[in-house]
Amino acid sequence: MPIKPAQLAGLLASARRGNDKDFYNTAEALATQLLRNIGSDDRALGSRLRAFVESERKLHAEEVLDLPEEPIDKGVVTPRVGFEDLRLPRRVAETLRQVMLEIQHPEIYREHNLKPTRAILIHGPSGTGKTSIAHAIAKDSKRLLRMAVSSDLTSEYMGATSPKIRDFFKSAGASPCVMLLDECDTLLHSRNTQRTNTAREEGDITNTMLQCLDAMHPNILLVATTNLLDCVDSAALRRFDHVIEMPLPSASAMGRRAAELAARHKLNPAVLSDLDLGATYATCELAIFAAVRRQIADGLAAE
């Protein structure tokens, strides 16, 4: 489906008005549409547009989220949350409980001739807590967390992405750790028979990823995330021991999360009913933190 002029006009208009929310939503919708197109050039443009949107969102989020500062490039980061901090659907929580038991008691599973979980793929909309799961696994298992966003590993130059991918996997060696690969669909894109340079490069990148997944040391647990499950190569999907969906939270779950945050940050609960919490825990946190700052500013102004 071609991109409509009205969509581009909306993107430019929201940027000109300085409306970050409209700009990000419009840009992400365009990127998703481009990634679903048949043309490899469209998909390449979609990948770049989405990588730009995600990097800008993270830069803005760092200004309002009360989270520890951490590097945005690949490397070791400090896990910021544990499972006690997360609100997970029952089925997701049960799957992750089993994974944690495998990490904590590997000898019992070996006695039953079972191989430990080596790779988990988490998919769902932005802001549902996919990357937080990797942080929680690392924190509660007391393992190092090595993180990379796909845009950290991709390159605009032909043939330069695959060496970056190999270096990322080699960086872990054999030491027990959790490796978080965010937006993995860019590196595990479905291969096709098109003979364009972009299609061949995408195929080479996917093949490199598959080789690295097969060669991972048993001490390493890979957690990969994506917003676009249908773009992930079918052979790659078979490499994951668990494919977990993180759905949007229910209205009641959002209300409970908002009340918890309001109590923690001493926000007047009377203002909760007037807040637009959005559709995800991430937007809920942003709304609460903005309200807390307004409350503090109002209090200082009244003194």
Secondary structure as the mmCIF struct_conf table of DSSP 4:
data_model
#
loop_
_struct_conf.conf_type_id
_struct_conf.id
_struct_conf.beg_label_comp_id
_struct_conf.beg_label_asym_id
_struct_conf.beg_label_seq_id
_struct_conf.end_label_comp_id
_struct_conf.end_label_asym_id
_struct_conf.end_label_seq_id
HELX_LH_PP_P HELX_LH_PP_P1 PRO A 2 LYS A 4
HELX_RH_AL_P HELX_RH_AL_P1 PRO A 5 ARG A 17
TURN_TY1_P TURN_TY1_P1 GLY A 18 GLY A 18
HELX_RH_AL_P HELX_RH_AL_P2 ASP A 20 ARG A 36
BEND BEND1 ASN A 37 ILE A 38
HELX_RH_AL_P HELX_RH_AL_P3 SER A 40 VAL A 64
BEND BEND2 LEU A 65 LEU A 65
BEND BEND3 ILE A 72 LYS A 74
STRN STRN1 GLY A 75 VAL A 77
HELX_RH_3T_P HELX_RH_3T_P1 PHE A 83 ASP A 85
HELX_RH_AL_P HELX_RH_AL_P4 ARG A 90 GLN A 104
HELX_RH_AL_P HELX_RH_AL_P5 PRO A 106 GLU A 111
TURN_TY1_P TURN_TY1_P2 HIS A 112 ASN A 113
HELX_LH_PP_P HELX_LH_PP_P2 LYS A 115 THR A 117
STRN STRN2 ALA A 119 HIS A 123
BEND BEND4 PRO A 125 PRO A 125
TURN_TY1_P TURN_TY1_P3 SER A 126 GLY A 127
BEND BEND5 THR A 128 GLY A 129
HELX_RH_AL_P HELX_RH_AL_P6 LYS A 130 SER A 141
TURN_TY1_P TURN_TY1_P4 LYS A 142 LYS A 142
STRN STRN3 LEU A 144 VAL A 149
HELX_RH_AL_P HELX_RH_AL_P7 SER A 150 LEU A 153
BEND BEND6 GLU A 156 TYR A 157
TURN_TY1_P TURN_TY1_P5 MET A 158 GLY A 159
HELX_RH_AL_P HELX_RH_AL_P8 THR A 161 LYS A 170
TURN_TY1_P TURN_TY1_P6 SER A 171 ALA A 174
BEND BEND7 SER A 175 SER A 175
STRN STRN4 CYS A 177 ASP A 182
TURN_TY1_P TURN_TY1_P7 GLU A 183 GLU A 183
HELX_RH_3T_P HELX_RH_3T_P2 CYS A 184 THR A 186
TURN_TY1_P TURN_TY1_P8 LEU A 187 LEU A 187
BEND BEND8 LEU A 188 LEU A 188
STRN STRN5 HIS A 189 HIS A 189
HELX_LH_PP_P HELX_LH_PP_P3 SER A 190 ARG A 191
BEND BEND9 THR A 193 THR A 193
BEND BEND10 THR A 196 THR A 196
HELX_RH_AL_P HELX_RH_AL_P9 ASN A 197 ALA A 215
TURN_TY1_P TURN_TY1_P9 PRO A 218 ASN A 219
STRN STRN6 ILE A 220 THR A 226
BEND BEND11 ASN A 227 ASN A 227
HELX_RH_3T_P HELX_RH_3T_P3 LEU A 229 CYS A 231
STRN STRN7 VAL A 232 VAL A 232
HELX_RH_AL_P HELX_RH_AL_P10 SER A 234 LEU A 237
TURN_TY1_P TURN_TY1_P10 ARG A 238 ARG A 239
BEND BEND12 ASP A 241 ASP A 241
STRN STRN8 HIS A 242 GLU A 245
HELX_LH_PP_P HELX_LH_PP_P4 PRO A 247 SER A 250
HELX_RH_AL_P HELX_RH_AL_P11 ALA A 251 ARG A 264
TURN_TY1_P TURN_TY1_P11 HIS A 265 LYS A 266
HELX_RH_3T_P HELX_RH_3T_P4 PRO A 269 ASP A 274
BEND BEND13 ALA A 279 THR A 280
HELX_RH_AL_P HELX_RH_AL_P12 TYR A 281 ALA A 302
#
